[in-house]
Amino acid sequence: MSNVSLYPGPTTQELKERFVGQLLQDVDGPAAIIDTAVAQRNCALMLDAAKALGVKFRAHVKTHKTTELTRFQVGNGSDPVNLVVSTLIELEQLVPFLLESKENGRAVNTIYGLPVQPSSIKRLAAIGKTLGAGSISVLVDNPEILPFLGKYKQLCGHTCGIYIKLDTGYNRAGIAPESAQLKELLHAILEHETKSPSEIKLEGFYSHMGTSYGSDSISQALDWLVQEIDQSQVAADLAKSIFPDTRRFVITVGATPTTTAAQNLTSSEPSSSSGPDSGSDSANAAVVRTKELIERVKRTHDVELHAGAYTTLDLQQLAAHARSRESNLSFNDIALRVLVEVASLYPHRSKPEALISCGSLGLGREPCRSYPGWGVVTPWSSLGGSQNDEQKQEQEQGQGQGQNGWYDPEDKDRTGWIVNRISQEHGVLGWEGPREKMRQLQIGEKLLLWPNHCCIAGAGYGYYLVVDSTRPGIEKDRVVDVWTRWRGW
């Protein structure tokens, strides 16, 4: 029943034998590089924030599609392992880890994060039979899918948990909280629960505020979160008025900008934002408003945050300015970089350019509103074996421009190399800033790029080469592990 066998590839052991111990400058590109220290820190910050707020957290695995990063996302201990996936193969690949979690006494539940299609029920039921009752939930936004869900119970013997997919402003999937369609769907679910009480059960409401990617400050990101929670509460309150029992519904909301902004709710100085509301009272007011709403909703419903891109972050997330200055997102928080090689140089052009061996299939075509490019060249250089001392110091401090620095969309001078054009397998770097400040490149030189969108950039690779920036000197450039990325659907 599983589709895992349909996408064969090299084993993790084969990959480790080839790459572990190599320095990045000796690796052929393009290659996706993850800094495990940064990824672990990002995951810990999110779990700590959810715990401090007294809300649940559900980790989305679609960004990275690896077991290793999933472990970071749920942490250690006895807390439930709550996940959301975008493809069935992600869920099938997670089964060994979820069984291990259950053996360690942790409850597990995974939401299939698209409105469920009839053809997917067989595969979902096979996993549900393996993992047991309460392990699988699905999204619905149309009453016509409900008759198909009885097959889940027939195949695995367990109730199928249901979350209603709400459209709280993103206009992709889902139905509006105050719509006639929602009321119709709630009554249809109640009818199916009454006829066959053990076949399906409404567990809560799920919303994804993708619009929050347009945020430009703490207050804007939190305003999107408030809108999402507030509208989801409307739906949950309506369900309470229709369903005869006293169950608490789960309101699960989020996207990386809004859940990152929620980390400000535990900060003592939210007004120190680095975004447009820096120095004003708007961030403080948004923090107060959001905290009050969460506390009010928690009296009758369970609030849950969900996100995925926060694990590695990217240039899009930096542009959202969703965290305060004392913990503001910076280049040092981006765990994913793409290794490329300089193939040719064009210094004679009106703007100096260089050709790299990586295009849209290795970087994606997702734009970033803070600058007009498809990736930013980091200060790292393979010349001389690794970064020179000045480059290392600048990268560690998260600052530095010009010849030994990089293009910073937040800096008024905007000096550095960016990927300004891409085709399928080619990328063209363009120098931004005065020629006299240009960082010289050489054919054959290896470069590391920060991508615009981590989810899309990572999709071009079958595995991640893992480094650890906490190691001393050149050792931070040595591959310490390989994480196989799941492929398929």
ROVO-622635 format. One record per residue (C-alpha): x, y, z. Coordinates in steps of 0.001 Angstrom, whole numbers, padded with zeros to 6 digits, always signed. Example, Ala and Ser with C-alpha at 12.3 -4.5 7.8 and 13.67 -1.06 7.14 Angstrom:
BEGIN
+012300-004500+007800 +013670-001060+007140 
This chain:
BEGIN
+000000+000000+000000 +002860+002411+000740 +004446+004371-002117 +007906+004489-000495 +009266+001685-002699 +008317+003600-005847 +011060+006180-005261 +014307+004255-004809 +017585+006040-004222 +020951+005627-002536 +020816+004404+001038 +021664+006749+003873 +024662+004575+004672 +025969+004903+001108 +025600+008667+001270 +027374+008869+004609 +030266+006774+003340 +030689+009170+000434 +030288+012544+002143 +030870+012417+005909 +034292+013852+006715 +034567+015953+003560 +035014+019714+003681 +032408+021701+001807 +034949+023089-000648 +035608+019510-001806 +031925+018716-002437 +030506+018944-005950 +027579+021301-006234 +024801+022054-006386 +024223+020625-002916 +021872+021511-000070 +023638+022199+003224 +021963+022276+006641 +023594+023598+009788 +022310+021255+012478 +023140+023658+015317 +021023+026434+013789 +018129+024091+012966 +018068+022709+016504 +018055+026222+017926 +015157+027292+015705 +013122+024255+016739 +013830+024717+020440 +012757+028368+020317 +009392+027404+018849 +008736+024671+021407 +009750+026957+024265 +007414+029703+023044 +004433+027340+022772 +005095+025982+026248 +005395+029476+027734 +002085+030471+026131 +000328+027336+027342 -000697+026320+023812 -000140+023183+021784 +002285+022987+018878 +001989+020922+015712 +005095+020567+013558 +004760+020673+009774 +007347+018445+008085 +006834+019487+004447 +009706+021997+004486 +012485+019483+005094 +010899+016010+004680 +013386+014285+007004 +013099+012180+010139 +016068+013965+011712 +014518+017430+011621 +011161+016008+012703 +012880+014814+015888 +014115+018354+016544 +010627+019737+015918 +008913+017605+018560 +011762+017613+021087 +012421+015069+023789 +010260+014125+026742 +006735+012822+026999 +004728+015514+025177 +002468+014335+022345 +003991+014109+018881 +001598+016201+016799 +002498+016596+013129 +001034+017771+009842 +002093+016508+006414 +001415+017685+002878 +001916+014357+001101 +000980+010822+002010 +004531+009628+001447 +005717+011964+004223 +003329+010174+006569 +004419+006729+005323 +008075+007639+005867 +007281+008830+009399 +005740+005521+010527 +008958+004076+012073 +009565+007275+014038 +005937+007440+015182 +006024+003812+016322 +009219+004583+018247 +007490+007577+019841 +004556+005431+020922 +006927+002860+022420 +008423+005720+024450 +004993+006569+025848 +004205+009545+023605 +000791+009950+022000 +000954+010543+018244 -001378+012298+015828 -000742+013434+012274 -003036+015573+010152 -003006+015007+006411 -002831+018675+005509 -004958+018812+002354 -008723+018341+002176 -008756+014568+001960 -009398+012897-001407 -011287+009585-001632 -008322+007850-003293 -006048+008576-000315 -008200+006825+002288 -006752+003337+001672 -003213+004508+002362 -004296+006561+005376 -006161+003578+006791 -003128+001314+006366 -001080+003744+008467 -003884+004159+010970 -004055+000390+011412 -000322+000303+012133 -000269+003261+014520 -003565+002696+016287 -006578+004744+017338 -006294+008527+017300 -003173+008566+015176 -004610+009958+011933 -006765+013011+011282 -007904+014533+007996 -009086+017906+006749 -012535+018336+005214 -014256+021366+003728 -017123+019775+001826 -019918+017462+003055 -019636+015285-000072 -016426+013711+001271 -018078+012421+004453 -019604+009188+003024 -016125+008128+001854 -014670+008397+005377 -016579+005368+006603 -014117+003287+004574 -011328+004371+006921 -013082+002661+009835 -013831-000414+007736 -010176-000829+006764 -008384-000071+010019 -011029-000430+012731 -010581+003081+014164 -012445+006358+014090 -011245+008931+011557 -010572+012271+013205 -011788+015342+011315 -010596+018939+011265 -012606+021417+009232 -010373+023410+006903 -011185+027091+007339 -010489+029919+004947 -009620+032839+007210 -008363+035093+004423 -005861+033135+002333 -008458+032066-000264 -006810+028775-001157 -008624+025827+000431 -011325+025851+003073 -014620+027561+003858 -015301+030834+005610 -016118+030697+009349 -019358+032661+009034 -020576+031023+005847 -023689+028986+005173 -021338+026276+003875 -019781+025837+007322 -023143+025481+009021 -024182+022924+006407 -020958+020972+006896 -021281+020965+010696 -024799+019567+010536 -023678+016921+008035 -020818+015852+010320 -023179+015673+013298 -025566+013516+011276 -022747+011106+010370 -021519+010993+013980 -025043+010196+015163 -025630+007462+012608 -022244+005849+013150 -020726+007361+016302 -017407+005565+015982 -016730+006215+012283 -015827+009907+012356 -015340+012558+015015 -014958+016307+014675 -011805+017287+016533 -011298+020900+015574 -010619+023579+012996 -007508+024124+010893 -006386+027356+009254 -003234+028360+007373 -002605+032102+007147 -000322+032117+004115 -001107+035814+003668 +001165+036490+006639 +004187+036025+004358 +003506+039632+003379 +004111+040841+006946 +006688+043560+007447 +006679+043913+011230 +005786+042234+014498 +002479+044048+014675 +001448+043031+011145 +002318+039385+011724 +000453+039348+015029 -002547+041044+013426 -002743+038143+010977 -002534+035696+013895 -005299+037545+015745 -007495+037442+012652 -006896+033726+012258 -007595+032846+015896 -010606+035152+016090 -012258+033726+012968 -011465+030162+013991 -013123+030817+017333 -016261+031909+015493 -016337+028520+013782 -015608+026601+016994 -018299+028491+018900 -020792+027671+016156 -019886+023997+016439 -020406+024134+020212 -023909+025465+019653 -024704+022608+017242 -023038+019574+018844 -024813+018293+021960 -021739+017212+023952 -019222+019367+025808 -016092+018497+023846 -013320+021088+023556 -012463+021770+019943 -008884+022361+018830 -008190+025603+016999 -004976+024977+015078 -003607+028044+013318 -000390+029382+011925 +002300+029910+009331 +005949+030575+010036 +005618+034409+010143 +002728+034310+012612 +004151+031566+014821 +007535+033297+014800 +005776+036512+015803 +004119+034577+018636 +007576+034167+020152 +007345+037878+021000 +004463+037107+023347 +006951+035692+025844 +009398+038608+025467 +009754+041302+028102 +010527+044022+025523 +008416+043504+022418 +008653+047173+021419 +012280+046756+020356 +011253+045606+016903 +013608+046031+013974 +010771+046384+011491 +008722+049402+010465 +007017+049581+013868 +010396+049912+015619 +010284+052509+018351 +006461+052765+018337 +003752+051305+020519 +002219+049211+017753 +004201+046062+018554 +003400+046333+022271 -000287+046846+021514 -000315+043863+019145 +001375+041676+021773 -001180+042629+024431 -004100+042126+022057 -002854+038703+020932 -002111+037432+024442 -005533+038504+025689 -007242+036758+022766 -005326+033513+023280 -006158+033463+026996 -009827+034146+026278 -010092+031416+023628 -008307+028880+025848 -011223+029007+028293 -013435+027076+025900 -011155+025653+023199 -007617+024306+022832 -005304+026623+020912 -002590+025056+018765 +000075+026683+016582 +001525+024991+013512 +004424+025876+011207 +007178+024299+009125 +009580+026746+007460 +010818+027991+010856 +013099+024948+011075 +015568+026284+008522 +014191+029750+007720 +015101+031705+004579 +015274+035208+003110 +011477+035471+002923 +011218+034973+006674 +013885+037592+007348 +011847+040035+005264 +008810+039497+007509 +010524+041080+010579 +008495+038830+012852 +010748+038818+015910 +011978+041570+018240 +015477+043031+018177 +016762+041094+021182 +016013+037861+019303 +015549+039237+015799 +015875+036906+012856 +019181+037332+011050 +021303+035548+008458 +022700+033474+011339 +019248+031910+011825 +019065+030506+008283 +020036+026839+008588 +019772+026030+004866 +022360+027095+002278 +022959+025948-001285 +026505+025097-002385 +027318+026141-005962 +030388+026524-008163 +031439+029502-010267 +031456+028358-013919 +032382+031581-015711 +033024+035311-015171 +031734+038340-017109 +033451+041410-015606 +033146+043322-018914 +029360+043617-018695 +027732+046873-017613 +027099+045190-014279 +029747+042554-013416 +028230+039068-013587 +029235+035461-013028 +027709+032134-014056 +026940+029447-011466 +025947+025835-011966 +022572+026120-010280 +019249+027414-011552 +015547+027198-010798 +015701+023430-010142 +018165+024048-007298 +016896+027373-005963 +013255+027610-006950 +011509+030610-008493 +009963+032020-005347 +010616+035789-005148 +011501+037738-002019 +009987+041185-001689 +012984+042664+000134 +015303+042478-002902 +015090+041695-006660 +016888+038363-006760 +016693+034589-006313 +019414+034075-003713 +022174+035921-001870 +025842+034906-001848 +027034+034458+001747 +030468+035609+003005 +031760+032022+002953 +034478+031320+000411 +036241+028101-000579 +039428+029972-001526 +042260+029344+000874 +040530+026270+002271 +037692+028086+004026 +036631+031516+005155 +039364+033888+006138 +039337+035180+009705 +037642+038453+008762 +034860+036678+006885 +034296+034262+009758 +034062+037082+012260 +031609+039021+010095 +029380+036004+009549 +029341+035116+013222 +028411+038695+014107 +025744+038786+011416 +027106+041981+009869 +029625+043255+007352 +029322+044614+003827 +031481+045163+000787 +034383+043070-000405 +034314+040572+002467 +030618+040892+003225 +027404+040184+001392 +024345+041847+000013 +022011+042712+002878 +018503+043759+001765 +018206+045731+005015 +021355+047779+004362 +020974+051059+002473 +024134+050449+000407 +023055+046980-000750 +026508+045862-001794 +027258+042248-002723 +026579+039379-005120 +023006+038214-005681 +021462+035687-008054 +019744+038112-010407 +018724+035694-013189 +017959+031985-013296 +017090+029380-015893 +016648+025647-015404 +020271+024672-014625 +022033+028052-014777 +022132+031034-012473 +023648+034435-013160 +025170+036345-010270 +025112+040131-010462 +027288+042488-008436 +025316+045150-006609 +027259+048234-005583 +030401+050088-006711 +032874+048113-008833 +035752+049173-006597 +034169+047319-003693 +033510+044145-005684 +034359+040838-004061 +036485+039079-006659 +035347+035614-007742 +037308+032889-009522 +036230+030124-011881 +035938+026916-009869 +035339+028770-006605 +032641+027277-004393 +030003+029619-002938 +027169+029218-000463 +023819+030898-001177 +020952+031813+001101 +017731+030862-000764 +014518+032856-000875 +012192+030015+000110 +013535+026998+001990 +010602+024709+001143 +011028+025119-002603 +014835+025238-002641 +015115+022017-000645 +012799+020184-003041 +015539+020034-005663 +017734+017693-003606 +017536+014078-002509 +019530+014632+000675 +021070+017298+002880 +024740+017493+003791 +024904+018407+007461 +027491+020656+009101 +027778+021977+012653 +028651+025657+013127 +029476+025120+016793 +032642+023269+015795 +035921+025236+015860 +037610+026786+012830 +037490+024899+009582 +035671+021999+011279 +032441+023948+010975 +032772+023330+007214 +033167+019561+007558 +030225+017286+006713 +029192+015462+009902 +026057+013698+008673 +023743+013155+005710 +019963+013376+006020 +017956+011652+003318 +015053+013725+002066 +011798+011908+001271 +010719+011915-002360 +007375+011320-004005 +003728+011804-003202 
